[in-house]
Amino acid sequence: MAEFRGAFVAWISYSRRGQLFAKAFGLKMHPIANSRRLPTPVRYCAQWVRTFWRLWRDRPPVVFVQNPPIFAPLAVYLYSALRGATFLIDSHTTALQGPVWRWSFPLHARLSRAAAATLVTNEAHARLVESWGGVALRVPDIPVGLPPGEPLALSGARNVAVIASWAPDEPLGELLRAAKSVPHIRFHITGDASESTLQELAQLPPNVELTGFLPDARYLGLLRGADAVMALTTQENTMQRGGCEALDLGKPLITSDTPLLRSFFSAGTLHVDNTQRGIAQALQVLEVESERLAEEMEGLRARYRAEWSNLRDELETIIRAARGS
């Protein structure tokens, strides 16, 4: 398919989903981040100005913008209105459910009606956007291939990469308790745990390693070297980026038993109820059936890559129609 010149804007230092969109559509990535030490209003104002200035300088005809925060799409909307550009909103779970951004729904609705499309990960959020009068397109993953990364030597006889951001919806306390029952499995938990208040961190099991926030090359090396990937959430309608990375690499996955995750990760995956017992049982099954799960995941990956071709065509048709070409 022909690629078009454009940009992807995200108000964070790194967005895997944004990078994959950029790779798929030939976009220039604009990660616009400011120090979190700044007061939030000051940070958002600075990011708003930097966003508008970069777009005005580069003049991309098509802009994808990650949401939240809603102020990023607002800056892109103003640029698009003044330059005659086409924009699309990539709205993540927290933008469309939960208390943090609910106040922004009226603004989100107006921006979605102005956008060529709002990209979401699940049907519930697609219906919400459509109820506002916007065009919704369900894009749970962008399976265009991950970089090779930097090989890592992992010390466990069996290694599980646990993808974590240490957010409140991740049942990591249950995982740490479950890890004690399988001392021969080594767990590599990613993300910055420095602000976590979990009591279990005071006495980590010896088979648990907190990796901290890894540079991308080392992070991908961890995923490629692990025997399986784990990504958990207690929040409904949350797509697991770590699960999508496991899918892309053909790795067995342990994830939460929500309707969305059970539907999307329908093979090569063990779904758990987020309890210590449920996680421990899944780990025991993993040891016996890891080869079968890996084969299933390979098949699922092939299926989604074939479906992505059609989804990409649909997205390009929406953009070209919005641009009158």
Secondary structure as UniProt FT lines:
FT   STRAND          6..10
FT   HELIX           16..25
FT   STRAND          27..31
FT   TURN            36..37
FT   HELIX           40..58
FT   STRAND          62..67
FT   HELIX           71..83
FT   STRAND          86..91
FT   HELIX           93..96
FT   HELIX           102..104
FT   HELIX           105..114
FT   STRAND          117..120
FT   HELIX           123..131
FT   TURN            132..133
FT   STRAND          136..138
FT   STRAND          158..162
FT   TURN            168..169
FT   HELIX           172..179
FT   TURN            180..181
FT   TURN            183..184
FT   STRAND          185..191
FT   TURN            194..195
FT   HELIX           199..203
FT   TURN            206..207
FT   STRAND          208..212
FT   HELIX           216..225
FT   STRAND          228..231
FT   TURN            236..237
FT   HELIX           241..249
FT   STRAND          253..256
FT   HELIX           259..264
FT   STRAND          269..272
FT   HELIX           276..322
FT   TURN            323..324
//
